[in-house]
């Protein structure tokens, strides 16, 4: 299987799982329960903005539910972006690892691809900034978005760098040194 075909398949699988995750989160929110409670304040159907009938879409509870759902969708989208960023970095790393290039060239290609290993952190920062925008209308949701997106970005960045990138660099440095000794 060619690299392009494999990358397309991985991208499609990530897109399907990302769409399924967002759909699942939305259906869990609509059904009520844990997801709704995470993103909405405690429902109080008696609260209202001005003179409205209880249960009206203009009630504060209805507005809170709407903002909670928007926050949940932002959280879900940022989480899916995190997985796309991780998948992209992983595909770049695998492509470099499987290439038939000399170890010294692979090291230079890894150095050039370094930005891909920071993308999960940038997506986490994007989630945190998004949370600040959400904070004005849904303080509870904004904390969930900020903390979770930052945490996922840090974890994915660490996994990429410590678990995947560092061992490959060590191996390539060792092979490059061996090749250098052979040429002397």
C-alpha positions as CSV (number, residue, x, y, z in Angstrom):
1,X,0.0,0.0,0.0
2,X,1.4,3.4,-1.0
3,X,2.0,6.1,1.5
4,X,-0.5,8.4,-0.1
5,X,-3.2,5.7,0.1
6,X,-2.4,4.9,3.7
7,X,-2.5,8.7,4.6
8,X,-5.9,9.0,2.9
9,X,-7.2,6.0,4.7
10,X,-6.0,7.3,8.1
11,X,-7.5,10.7,7.4
12,X,-10.8,9.2,6.4
13,X,-10.8,7.0,9.5
14,X,-10.1,10.0,11.7
15,X,-12.8,12.0,10.0
16,X,-15.3,9.2,10.6
17,X,-14.4,8.8,14.2
18,X,-14.4,12.6,14.7
19,X,-17.8,12.9,13.2
20,X,-19.0,9.9,15.3
21,X,-17.6,11.5,18.4
22,X,-19.3,14.9,17.8
23,X,-22.6,13.1,17.0
24,X,-22.3,11.0,20.1
25,X,-21.5,14.0,22.3
26,X,-24.4,15.9,20.9
27,X,-26.9,13.0,21.3
28,X,-25.7,12.5,24.9
29,X,-26.2,16.2,25.5
30,X,-29.7,16.2,24.1
31,X,-30.6,13.0,26.1
32,X,-29.5,14.7,29.3
33,X,-27.3,13.3,31.9
34,X,-23.6,13.6,32.5
35,X,-22.6,15.5,29.3
36,X,-25.4,18.0,29.7
37,X,-24.5,18.5,33.4
38,X,-20.9,19.1,32.5
39,X,-21.7,21.9,30.1
40,X,-24.8,23.5,31.7
41,X,-25.5,25.0,35.1
42,X,-28.0,23.3,37.3
43,X,-31.3,23.7,35.5
44,X,-33.7,26.1,37.1
45,X,-36.8,26.3,35.0
46,X,-38.3,29.1,37.1
47,X,-35.5,31.6,36.0
48,X,-36.5,33.9,33.2
49,X,-35.3,37.0,31.4
50,X,-38.1,39.5,31.9
51,X,-41.7,38.5,31.7
52,X,-41.8,35.1,30.0
53,X,-43.7,31.9,30.5
54,X,-41.9,29.1,32.4
55,X,-40.2,26.8,30.0
56,X,-40.1,29.4,27.3
57,X,-37.1,29.6,24.9
58,X,-36.4,33.0,26.4
59,X,-36.0,31.6,29.9
60,X,-32.5,31.6,31.4
61,X,-32.6,27.8,31.6
62,X,-33.3,27.5,27.9
63,X,-30.5,30.1,27.1
64,X,-28.1,28.1,29.4
65,X,-28.9,24.9,27.6
66,X,-28.3,26.5,24.2
67,X,-25.0,28.0,25.4
68,X,-24.1,24.7,27.0
69,X,-24.7,22.9,23.7
70,X,-22.6,25.4,21.8
71,X,-19.8,24.9,24.4
72,X,-20.1,21.2,24.1
73,X,-19.8,21.4,20.3
74,X,-16.7,23.7,20.6
75,X,-15.2,21.2,23.1
76,X,-15.9,18.3,20.7
77,X,-14.5,20.1,17.7
78,X,-11.3,21.0,19.6
79,X,-10.9,17.4,20.8
80,X,-11.3,16.1,17.2
81,X,-8.8,18.7,16.0
82,X,-6.4,17.4,18.7
83,X,-6.7,13.8,17.3
84,X,-6.2,15.1,13.7
85,X,-3.0,17.0,14.8
86,X,-1.7,13.9,16.6
87,X,-2.6,11.7,13.5
88,X,-0.9,14.1,11.2
89,X,2.3,14.2,13.3
90,X,2.3,10.4,13.6
91,X,1.9,10.0,9.8
92,X,4.8,12.4,9.2
93,X,7.0,10.5,11.7
94,X,6.1,7.1,10.1
95,X,6.9,8.5,6.6
96,X,10.3,9.7,7.7
97,X,11.0,6.5,9.6
98,X,10.1,4.3,6.6
99,X,11.9,6.3,4.0
100,X,15.0,4.8,2.5
101,X,17.1,7.9,3.3
102,X,20.4,7.9,5.1
103,X,20.1,8.3,8.9
104,X,21.7,11.8,8.7
105,X,19.0,12.9,6.1
106,X,16.3,11.4,8.3
107,X,17.5,13.4,11.2
108,X,17.4,16.6,9.1
109,X,13.9,15.7,7.9
110,X,12.8,15.2,11.5
111,X,14.2,18.6,12.4
112,X,12.3,20.1,9.5
113,X,9.1,18.3,10.6
114,X,9.4,19.6,14.1
115,X,6.4,21.9,13.8
116,X,4.1,18.9,13.5
117,X,5.0,17.8,17.0
118,X,3.9,21.1,18.4
119,X,0.6,21.3,16.7
120,X,-1.3,19.5,19.5
121,X,-0.1,22.2,21.9
122,X,-1.2,25.0,19.5
123,X,-4.7,23.3,19.1
124,X,-4.8,23.2,23.0
125,X,-4.0,26.9,23.1
126,X,-6.7,27.5,20.5
127,X,-9.2,25.6,22.8
128,X,-8.1,27.8,25.7
129,X,-8.7,31.0,23.8
130,X,-12.0,29.7,22.6
131,X,-12.9,29.0,26.2
132,X,-12.3,32.7,27.0
133,X,-14.7,33.6,24.3
134,X,-17.3,31.2,25.8
135,X,-16.7,32.5,29.3
136,X,-18.9,35.5,28.9
137,X,-22.0,33.4,28.4
138,X,-21.2,30.1,30.0
139,X,-18.5,30.2,32.8
140,X,-18.9,26.5,33.7
141,X,-18.4,25.3,30.2
142,X,-15.4,27.5,29.5
143,X,-13.4,25.9,32.3
144,X,-14.0,22.4,30.9
145,X,-13.0,23.5,27.4
146,X,-9.9,25.4,28.6
147,X,-8.6,22.7,31.0
148,X,-9.3,19.7,28.8
149,X,-8.0,21.2,25.5
150,X,-4.8,22.3,27.3
151,X,-4.4,18.9,29.0
152,X,-5.0,17.0,25.8
153,X,-2.5,19.2,23.9
154,X,0.2,18.7,26.6
155,X,-0.4,14.9,26.7
156,X,-0.4,14.5,22.9
157,X,2.7,16.7,22.6
158,X,4.5,14.7,25.3
159,X,3.6,11.4,23.7
160,X,4.8,12.6,20.3
161,X,8.0,13.9,21.6
162,X,9.0,11.5,24.4
163,X,7.5,8.2,23.3
164,X,7.7,8.5,19.5
165,X,10.2,11.1,18.5
166,X,13.0,10.7,21.1
167,X,13.6,7.0,20.5
168,X,13.7,7.5,16.8
169,X,16.2,10.3,17.0
170,X,18.4,8.3,19.4
171,X,18.4,5.4,16.9
172,X,19.1,7.6,14.0
173,X,22.0,9.4,15.8
174,X,23.5,6.0,16.7
175,X,23.2,4.8,13.0
176,X,24.6,8.1,11.7
177,X,27.6,7.7,14.1
178,X,28.1,4.1,12.9
179,X,28.0,5.2,9.3
180,X,30.5,8.0,10.0
181,X,32.9,5.5,11.7
182,X,32.6,3.2,8.7
183,X,33.6,5.9,6.3
184,X,36.8,6.8,8.2
